């Protein structure tokens, strides 16, 4: 269930619920939560409407999907999106039909998803089979334990030594290659097309190694492990054999894992545990003004008590625009505590719909920029310095991927006030509202084609929507570069609370104001 919770975000699920079952009891005890297990058992067995650990009687759902587990087979998702799914039995012919790379460069398992004790011991069982047959992985093999508790337990139970002895590389309990913190040493240069298999939950273009030509195929840890031994994207461990050095052949048996460690979980390094005690409000946080990695945040200005006028379209984005596109990770992560510095990567992965270029925009009001172009964050900074606010025009599912708040924080810091798209990833849409950025969708998607970079935009009805707690709609009045004025009808999902966020300048502003009133009272 934990893995389903984690990947639910990939389809926009902000919350996933499972009923309490007997299988939860031993897990809670094994993770030192015995009192919770006892309380849950008591609640789960109680009748009445207050039992929150099971579905309400007579509950109705928008959609019910029944899955016959006996008919399922392993699937591979990708490349470049988690949404492209192919049954393993059809993957070989899909690789050949699309001319995808057949040589597998690396197999990576773990990180936050598919990294439980059970996941890792199932992968371990395959490694033991292959090692007993005298085989080593043909592709580089990397393992990221899901937590310090899991890592320490795997180390104690000698699972990590099994991976190590087979040639695997144990990485830190962190995001690591999943978020781009991976310096490859296998000779694959940037711009070279290649394939990797991972058990991660996201595989967007350029995400793992900074190479937009790397094709990341998502699969279970067991499948990734077996593929690393096969060394080819066309290998099917359910049907294919691997040649042995002595002339024979080896076939994997189905993996076997342990649900829970027989002697309980090891605690691991206690320094990773939260420290007790409450925060001391009298403590002053001092940050070196010359630091490149930390900078104190300045509150955003409240929304003006007027319509927005003089907005400019910073960029019209073509195609997929993920949170990786908006706020790249990898080497940029060292600047997460320094908003001005990390804002230098804002939308650097976005494709200009009018030119097909990545991270290149043109300021029609500036001779040099109109001729030579400039980076998207550079133009945003320039307009911010000139006091010009802006908006982004985008296509479907804007902001899909990681719930990366910097992808909302950075545009707001640089002067972004509106994101206008055909649709939003739900979590990112919420993050925008929390930072005081207004997410709007086209009422008529054909209007996307009528807009262009540097168009001048003003709002009609936005102030009324905000002041009424979300009632009404917003129209954008767009003055194109030719001087034509068009009206673009939009839709919004602003709630009463979210309108308050925008009016205050951000959710943090609103919370601080409420805390101040409480202290004064």
N, C-alpha and C positions, 0 to 999 in steps of 0.2 A: 504493500500500500504506500510506503514511503516514496518509492520511485514514481508511482502514479501521481502522488501529490506534486512531486518536483517537476515532472514533465507536463502536468496540467497547465502550467503557466504558458506553455508553448502554443496552446490553443485558446489562450485568453481567460483561463479559469483562475480567478483570484482566490477561490476557496474550493477545496475538495473534501468531501466527507465520506467516511466509511462507518458502518455500524460496528459496535464493539462485538468481538468474538472471543472464544476461548483461546485462540492463538495469541491474543494480546497479553494474556496473563503471564505466561513464562517469560515473555520478552520484558515486561515491566519489572518482574522480579530480578531478571538477569542484569538489568541496567539500574539496579539499586533503587527501584521505585515501588517496593512492595506495598506500602500504604496506599498508593494510588491504585494498584491492582485490586486490593481488597475493596476500596471504595467503589471502583468501577464495577466490580462484580455485584455489589449490593445494589447499585443504581440500575444496572442492566436487568436485574431480575425483578425489579419493582414494577407494578402496573401503574397505569395512569399517565396523564399528559406531561408530567414533570420528568419523565425518563428521556433524557436528551441523547442517550447512547444508542437509540434505535429509531427507525423511521416512524413518523406519526401514523397512526392507523388511518387508512383511507386517504393517504397523501396522494396527490396527483402531480405528475411531472410533465414538463413540456415535451420531453422525448425519452423514450425507453429503448435502450439498445441491448439486445440479448446476444451473448457471445458463447458459442459452443467451444469450450477450451480444447476438446478432443480434435477439433478440425484445424486448430491454429498451427502455423509453421513459423519459423524465424523469419523476420523481415530485415531489410536493410533500408535506411533512409538517407536520401541525399542524391547527389552532392548539392552543396550551397544552400540547402533549406531542409528543415526537419519535416516538411510537409510532403516530400516526394518519397513515397514508400513503395518498395518492391519486394515481393516474396523471394526468399532465398532460392527457391527452385527455378525462378525466372531471372535471377540476377546475372548469371553468366551471359546469357543472350542479350540482356539489357546493356551490359558493359560493352559487348562487341558491337551492338547496333548503334550505340552512341559514341563509339570510338573513345571510350574512357580508358585511362591508363590501366594496363593489366598487372604491372609490377606494383607490389604493395611496399611502400616505403617505411611504414611504421604502424604498429598497433598500440593503442593507448587505452588503458582501462582505469576506472576510478573517478576521482574528483568528487563533487557533491552528489552526483547521481550514479546509481549502479555501483556503489562502493561499500556496501554493507559487509559484515562478516560473512554472511551466506554467499553474496556475490563473489567475494574474493576466494572463498574456499571451493566454490564450484570451478572457478578459473584454475585454482591450484590443482584440482583433480586432473584437469586436462594436461597441465604442465608435467605432472608426475607420470602420466601415461606416455607422453612424448619422450621424456627424459629416460624412462625405462627402456624405450626402444632405441635410444642413442641419438635422438634428434635434438636440435636446438632451433630457436626461432630463425626464420629466414629474413624476417623484417625486424627492425629495432622494436623493442618491447618495453613499454613504460607502465609503471604501476603507481597510482596515487591513492593511498588509503583515504577513506571518507572522513575520518576524524582522528584525534589523538587517541581516543579510547579504542577505536578499531585498529589503528596502527600498532599500539602497544600490545593488544591482544594477538594480532597476527604475528608480531615479533615473538611473543612468548610461545605461541603454538607452532612456531617454525614455518609458518606459511611464507613469510618474507624471505627466509633463507632458501626456500624452494624456488621462489622467483629469481633470487639473486644467482643461485647456482646454475640456473638455466640460461643466464645471460640477461635477465631482466634488470631494469634500472628502477630503483625505488625512489620516488619523488616525495617532496614535502607534502604534508597534509594541507593543501592549499588549492586554489583555482588552477595555478600552473598553466600547462598548455591549453587548457579549455578556454582560458581568457587571454591567451596570447603570450604568456610568459614562458616561451620555449625558444631557445637558441638551438637550431638544428645543427648537428655535426656530421650529417650523412652526405654532405656534398651537394644537396639540392639547393640551387641558387634561386633567388627571387626571379619570378617570371617563368620558371620552369614548371610545366604541367606534371603533376604527380598525384598519387593517391595514398591516403591514410585511412585506417579504420579506427574509430574511437567509440567508447561507450558513454560519451558525454551527451548532453541534452541539446546542444546547439552546434551548428556547423556552417555558419554564414561565411561568405567569401572573405578570405584573408584573416579570419578570426584567430586561428591557432598559431600560425607561424609568420604572419604578416605577408604571406605570399598569396596573391589573389588567384593564382593558378593551382593552388593546392585543393584537391577534391577530398573533402572529409565525409566519409560514409559512416553513419551512426548504426550501431548494433549493440546487442547485449554483450556483457563482459566475456561470457563463454564463447560467443561467436568471434569476437575480436581476438581473443587468445588463440583460437584455432586458426583464424586467418593469418595471424603472425607466423605460425608454423608453415602454413601453406605457401605464404609469400606471394600470393596472387589474388587479385580481386575476382578472378574467375573460379577460385577454389570453393567447393561446397563440402564442408566437413561432414555433412550428413550422408553424402554419397561417394565422395572421392577418397582416394588413397594417396599417401605421400611415399615416394620411393625411399627405401632405406639404403644406407651405404653398402650393405652386404648383398644387395640385389633383390631383397624382398620388398614388401610394402607394409605400410602402417595405416590403420584406420582408427579414428577416435571412437571410443565408447561414449555414451551419453554422460555428461558431467554429473558428479555427485557432490553436494555441498552440505555443510552443517548449518542448521537453522541458528543455533546458538552455541557458544563455546561451553564445553562440558564443565569447566571450572569457573564459569562466569567471566565477565569482562574485566580486563586489567584497567586500572585507572589511568595510567600513563603519567605524563609530566604534570604535576599539580600546578605549575606556574601558569598553565593555560586556563585554569579554573577562574571564575570571576571572584574578585576580592569582596569580602563582606563590608558592610557599612554603607552609610548614606553619603551622598555628595555634599561637600562643604561649600556653601554659596560664597563664603568669604575668601575662598582661594582665588587668586588672580592668575589667569592664564597668560603667560608671557611668551610671545613669539618673536623670534629674531626678525626684524624688518628686512633683513637681507636674505632670509631663507627663500629657497626656490621650491620648497616642498610644503611649506605651511604658511597660511595667511588667514588672518581673522576675517570672517564674513561681515560685510556691511549690509544692513537690511535694505531690501528693495523698496522703492518709493511706492506709496499707495496708488491705487488706480485714480486717475483724474476724474473729477465729477463732471465729465463731458464725454462726448463720443471721441474715438480715436481718429485723428486726421493726419494726413501726410505720411502714412505708412508706405514703405516701398517693398516690393517683392524682392527678397534677397536672392532666392534661387527657386526655380521650378524644377523639382526633382523628378527624375524618371525611374520608374520601377521600384524595386525593393529598397526600403530605407529603414534599416534596423537600428536598434540602439547602438550597435557597433558602428554603423555608418555615421550616426550622430555624435557619438563620443567613443572614439576608439580606445581599446584597452592596451594590453601588451606593455610596451615601454612607457606609455603615458600614465600608467597607474601610479608611478612615483609622485605625480602631481595632484593626486586626488584631494589632498588637503590644501591645495593652492589654486583657487578658482581662476584667477587671471591666467595662470600658466596652462592649466588643463583646457581652458577655453580656446587655446590655440589649435586644438584638434577638432573643433566644432564642425560637423558635417563634411569632414575631409574625404569621407567615402562616398558622398552623394554624387550622382550622375546628373549633369546639367541636361535637362530634357531638350533644350534648344540647340545644343551643340554636340551632345554625346560625350563631352569631356568630364572627367572626374576631378572634383575640387577646383574647377575653373569657372569664374563668373566675370561679368563685364558690367562696369558702371557706365551707363550711356551718357551720364552727365559729366564724365571725366575723360578727356581726350586720351591720356595714356592708358587708362584702364579699358576704355572702349576699344583700343587697338590691340593691346597685349594681354588683357585679362589679369586676374589676380585670384588668390585663394579665397575660398568662401569665408573663413574666419577673418582674413585680412580686410575684406570688404565690410564685414559686420563691425569690426573694430573701427574702421574709418567712419562709418555712418554713426556709430555710437559717439565718437569724438565730435562729430558735426551736429549731434543732437537729433539725428534721424532714427526713428524706430522702424521696425520692419516685420515682415511675415514670410513664412515659407509656404509654398504651394506644392502639394505632394499627391501621390496616388494611393493605392490601397494598403491597408494594414501598416500605416506609418507607426514606427516605434516598436515593431515586434522584437522579441528576443529578451535578453536580460532585463530585469526590473532595475535598470541603471538610472538612478535619480540624476546623475550628472547630465544625462541626455536631455533633461528638462531644465536643470539648473543653468547649464552653459548658455543656451539660447537666451534665457531670461537675462542673464548677466550682460550679454552682448547687445541687448536692446530688442530682442524678439518679443512681440506682444501677441501674435496670433499664429497658429499653425492651421492651415486650411488644406484638408485632404479629402480623398474619396472615402476613406475609412481609417480607423485607428485600432491599434492593439490596445486592449482595454486598460491594462496596467499602466502603460505609458500615458494614455489619455488622462488618467487620474493624476499621475505625477506632474503633468503639465499644469493642471489646475492648482495643485499644491504650491507650485512656484509662481502662480499669478499669470501664467500664459493661457490664453483662451483657445481651446481646441474647437474648431468648426469643421463640419463636413459639407460638401456640395449637396444641395437639394437636387440639383441636376448635374450628374457627373460630366455631361458634355461641356459644362462651363470650364472645366479644367483646360480644355483646348483653347479657350478664348483669352487666357491669361498668360503673361510673360514676365520675365525678369525685369525689374525696375518700373513696372506699372505702379502708379500711385493709387493708394487705397484709403478710403475712409469708411467708418462704420455707421450704420443706422440701426437703432434699436438696441444696441449692446448695453448702453447705460441703463435703459429701462429693464432689460433682462436681469442685470446684476442687482439693481435696486429692488426688484420684485421677487428675488429669490429663485429666478429661473423661468419666469413666465414670459412667453413671447418668443419671437425669432429675431435673428440678426441678418441684415442685408449688407453686403459689401458693395460700395459704389467704386468702380474701378475706372480710372482714367488711363487708357493705354498709351503707348509711345506715339501712336498716330494722332492722339488727341481725342479719340472716340471715348465716350463714357458708356459703360455697360453696368448693369445691375446684376449681382450674383446673389441668389438666394441661398441661405445656408441653414443647417440644423445644428443643434447643440444638445448636450446631455448634462448641463450644469444643474446641480441640485442647490438647495438653499444654502447648505454649509459651504459648498464649493464656490458659490457666488461671493460668500463672505471672505473666502481665501483670496479671491481675485481683487476684491475691493480693498482689502488690507494690504495688498502687495504680495503676500505669500501666506501660506498656512502658518509658518513660524512667526510672522509678524502678528497674526491674529492670536496665536497662543500666548505670545509675549504680552500683548495688550491685555488679554484676559487675566494672565498671571499678575500683572501689575495692578489691575483693579482689585483682584482678590487680596493682594498684600496691603493695598491702601485701606481696604475695608477692615 
